[in-house]
């Protein structure tokens, strides 16, 4: 007897190995999955501008980095400086300090775009907030007065045009990069549940439009993380207490699906070895016997050193 529908996850022919650099960009779901990649020993860059949810804000970061745009949209609040293009985590106590920080992030990001094999992009919402003064869509409101902003509902065509330009720029810098789109399963319930569904629908339309536009290049892919959570794990026990964010169990379930789709048997075996070594490295020694402690630490160091010598592509 069958009690649920299984999500069909495409198996990707071009597998990810530990030799590949991987970028994650977008919503907090990107942060969750990128952590799994890091723990598995991959070379990962995750959300260098902080967590960003809206496709147009994300597009601006790509465009500014690739085009080396000097306009950084910086403002001051309570003797601290922030950028409308970044999350609150990107800040400084001086304007020049923040300018230098963002420019360094842009340079590093551009370098990663040129060298990476895979770019995972997770769109979160079609709702955004635009500044009244210049209509710029912000990546984060930084807890500023609501009177500064106007809430907007971006159309799929507007977002698609922006992302077509971004993808052309990315492919100019790295013709071989593979891009994987996904839609965040996190519900933006503050917008309203019906509104959240309409918002997600526009993100699906956006991705569909980009796939159609670039279909001859076979560089764009889609991973159904949203469908796995909403359709396959359709029970609130797979959510955190806020009933909005997927639980650790749900994220791990998606991670297993992703591993099956993107990794070869050889890479999966290597991931298991990395995870076992991390457990060994994090093991808490209960004994107070110094001789036993020294023996354990020496044995651990030998195992890790031997593994990394044999697997130099693994980041541990």
C-alpha positions in Angstrom: 0.0 0.0 0.0 1.3 3.4 -1.0 0.7 6.5 1.2 2.5 9.2 -0.6 3.6 10.4 -4.1 7.3 10.4 -4.7 8.9 13.3 -6.4 10.8 12.5 -9.6 14.3 13.9 -9.3 16.3 13.9 -12.5 19.6 12.2 -12.4 22.3 14.6 -13.7 24.8 13.2 -16.1 27.6 15.6 -15.2 28.3 14.6 -11.7 29.8 16.9 -9.0 33.1 15.7 -7.6 35.4 17.1 -4.9 37.5 18.7 -7.6 34.6 21.1 -8.4 34.0 24.5 -6.9 30.4 25.1 -6.0 28.5 28.4 -5.4 25.2 28.7 -3.5 23.2 31.9 -3.8 19.8 33.0 -2.5 17.4 32.2 0.3 18.1 30.6 3.7 17.5 27.2 2.0 20.8 27.8 0.1 22.5 28.2 3.5 21.1 24.9 4.7 22.2 22.9 1.6 25.6 24.6 1.3 26.3 23.5 4.9 25.8 19.9 3.8 28.2 20.3 1.0 30.8 21.9 3.2 30.5 19.1 5.8 30.9 16.6 2.9 34.3 18.1 2.0 33.4 20.3 -1.0 34.9 23.7 -1.9 31.9 25.9 -1.4 31.1 29.6 -1.5 27.7 30.4 0.1 25.8 33.6 0.0 28.7 36.1 0.0 26.3 39.1 0.3 24.3 37.4 3.0 20.9 35.6 2.6 18.8 37.2 -0.2 15.3 36.1 -1.1 14.2 38.2 -4.2 15.4 37.4 -7.7 15.9 41.1 -8.6 18.1 41.8 -5.6 20.1 38.7 -6.4 20.4 39.7 -10.0 21.8 43.1 -8.9 24.6 41.5 -6.9 25.6 39.4 -9.9 25.5 42.4 -12.2 27.4 44.7 -9.9 30.1 42.1 -9.3 30.6 41.2 -12.9 30.4 44.8 -14.2 32.5 46.1 -11.2 29.8 48.6 -10.4 31.1 51.2 -7.9 27.6 52.2 -6.7 27.2 50.3 -3.4 23.9 51.8 -2.1 25.3 52.5 1.4 23.4 54.3 4.2 24.0 55.0 7.8 21.8 54.0 10.7 22.7 54.4 14.4 26.3 55.1 13.7 26.7 52.0 11.6 26.8 51.5 7.8 24.8 49.1 5.7 24.0 48.4 2.0 20.6 48.1 0.5 22.1 45.4 -1.8 23.3 43.1 1.1 21.9 41.5 4.2 22.4 43.1 7.6 25.4 40.8 8.3 27.4 42.8 5.8 28.1 46.0 7.7 30.8 48.3 9.2 31.2 51.1 11.6 32.6 53.3 8.8 31.5 54.0 5.3 34.9 53.4 3.8 35.1 50.2 5.8 31.9 48.9 4.3 32.9 50.0 0.8 36.1 48.1 1.0 34.4 45.0 2.4 31.7 44.9 -0.3 34.3 45.5 -3.1 36.4 42.6 -1.7 33.3 40.4 -1.7 32.6 41.4 -5.3 36.1 40.6 -6.4 36.1 37.2 -4.6 32.6 36.4 -6.0 33.7 37.2 -9.6 36.7 35.0 -9.2 34.5 32.1 -7.9 32.1 32.6 -10.8 35.0 32.2 -13.2 36.3 29.0 -11.6 33.2 27.2 -10.3 31.6 24.2 -12.0 28.2 24.5 -10.4 26.0 27.4 -9.3 22.9 26.7 -7.2 20.4 29.5 -7.1 17.4 29.4 -4.8 14.6 31.9 -5.3 12.6 32.7 -2.2 9.8 35.2 -3.0 8.4 37.5 -5.7 7.4 40.1 -3.0 9.9 42.8 -2.4 10.3 46.2 -0.9 11.4 49.2 -3.0 12.7 52.5 -1.7 10.4 55.4 -2.3 13.3 57.7 -3.1 14.7 55.8 -6.1 12.5 52.7 -6.5 15.4 50.4 -5.8 14.4 47.0 -4.6 16.3 46.2 -1.5 17.8 42.9 -0.5 17.0 43.7 3.2 15.1 46.4 5.0 17.6 46.4 7.9 14.8 47.1 10.3 14.4 50.7 9.0 11.1 52.7 9.1 8.4 51.1 7.0 7.7 54.6 5.5 10.9 54.3 3.5 9.5 51.5 1.4 6.8 50.4 -0.9 5.8 46.7 -1.1 5.9 45.4 -4.7 4.9 42.2 -6.3 7.4 41.6 -9.1 6.1 40.0 -12.4 7.7 36.9 -13.9 8.5 38.8 -17.1 10.3 41.6 -15.3 12.4 39.1 -13.3 13.0 37.0 -16.4 14.4 39.9 -18.4 16.8 40.8 -15.6 18.0 37.2 -15.2 18.5 36.6 -18.9 21.0 39.5 -18.7 22.6 38.0 -15.6 23.0 34.5 -17.1 24.6 35.9 -20.3 27.1 37.7 -18.1 27.8 34.6 -16.1 28.3 32.5 -19.3 30.6 35.1 -20.7 32.8 34.8 -17.6 32.5 31.0 -17.4 31.1 29.2 -20.5 31.3 25.8 -18.7 29.4 26.5 -15.5 26.2 24.6 -14.8 23.4 26.4 -13.1 20.8 24.7 -10.9 17.7 26.6 -10.0 15.4 25.7 -7.1 12.5 27.4 -5.3 12.7 27.7 -1.6 10.1 25.6 0.3 10.1 28.2 3.1 6.6 29.7 3.3 6.6 33.5 3.5 3.4 33.4 5.6 3.5 37.1 6.6 2.5 37.9 3.1 -0.5 35.5 3.5 -0.7 31.9 2.4 -2.6 32.6 -0.8 -0.2 35.4 -1.6 2.7 33.1 -0.8 1.4 30.6 -3.4 1.1 33.3 -6.0 4.5 34.5 -5.2 6.0 31.0 -5.6 4.1 30.5 -8.9 5.8 33.5 -10.4 9.2 32.0 -9.4 8.3 28.8 -11.2 7.3 30.9 -14.3 10.6 32.8 -14.0 12.6 29.5 -14.1 10.5 28.1 -16.9 11.1 31.2 -19.0 14.9 31.0 -18.4 14.9 27.3 -19.3 13.1 28.0 -22.5 15.4 30.9 -23.4 18.6 28.9 -22.8 17.4 25.4 -23.8 19.9 24.9 -26.6 22.8 25.4 -24.2 21.9 22.6 -21.8 23.4 24.6 -18.9 20.3 25.3 -16.8 18.8 22.6 -14.6 16.0 22.4 -12.0 16.1 20.6 -8.7 12.6 20.1 -7.1 13.3 20.9 -3.4 10.0 22.8 -3.2 8.0 19.8 -4.5 9.8 17.4 -2.2 8.8 19.4 0.9 5.3 20.5 -0.2 4.1 17.4 -2.0 6.2 14.5 -0.6 6.7 15.6 3.0 3.3 17.2 3.3 3.1 17.0 7.1 3.8 19.7 9.7 6.0 17.3 11.6 8.6 18.1 8.9 8.7 21.7 9.8 10.3 23.6 12.7 8.1 25.1 15.4 7.4 28.2 13.4 5.6 25.9 10.9 7.4 27.9 8.1 10.9 26.5 7.8 11.7 22.9 7.0 13.0 20.8 9.9 16.5 19.4 10.1 15.0 16.0 9.2 13.3 17.5 6.1 16.6 19.2 5.0 18.5 15.9 5.5 15.8 14.1 3.4 16.4 16.6 0.5 20.1 16.3 1.0 19.8 12.5 0.4 17.7 13.2 -2.8 20.3 15.7 -4.0 23.2 13.3 -3.3 21.5 10.6 -5.4 21.0 13.0 -8.3 24.4 14.8 -8.4 27.0 12.4 -7.0 28.6 9.2 -8.4 29.0 6.1 -6.3 32.7 7.0 -5.8 31.9 10.4 -4.6 29.2 9.1 -2.2 31.7 6.7 -0.7 34.1 9.6 -0.2 31.4 11.7 1.4 30.8 8.9 3.9 34.5 8.7 4.7 34.6 12.5 5.3 31.5 12.5 7.5 33.0 9.6 9.6 36.3 11.5 10.0 34.3 14.6 11.1 32.6 12.5 13.7 35.9 11.2 14.9 37.4 14.7 14.9 34.5 16.0 17.0 34.3 13.0 19.4 34.4 14.1 23.0 36.8 12.0 25.1 35.3 11.0 28.4 38.4 9.5 30.0 40.7 11.7 32.1 43.6 9.4 31.6 46.2 11.5 29.7 47.9 8.5 28.1 44.6 7.4 26.6 43.8 10.9 25.5 47.2 11.2 23.8 46.8 7.8 22.1 43.3 8.8 20.8 44.5 12.2 19.4 47.6 10.7 17.8 45.5 7.9 16.2 43.0 10.5 15.0 45.6 12.8 13.5 47.2 9.8 11.6 43.9 8.8 10.1 43.0 12.3 9.0 46.4 13.0 7.6 46.5 9.8 5.6 43.0 10.4 4.2 43.8 14.0 3.1 47.1 12.8 1.6 45.2 10.3 -0.5 42.3 12.7 -1.3 43.8 16.1 -1.8 40.7 17.6 -3.4 38.7 17.2 -0.2 38.2 20.3 2.0 38.4 19.2 5.6 
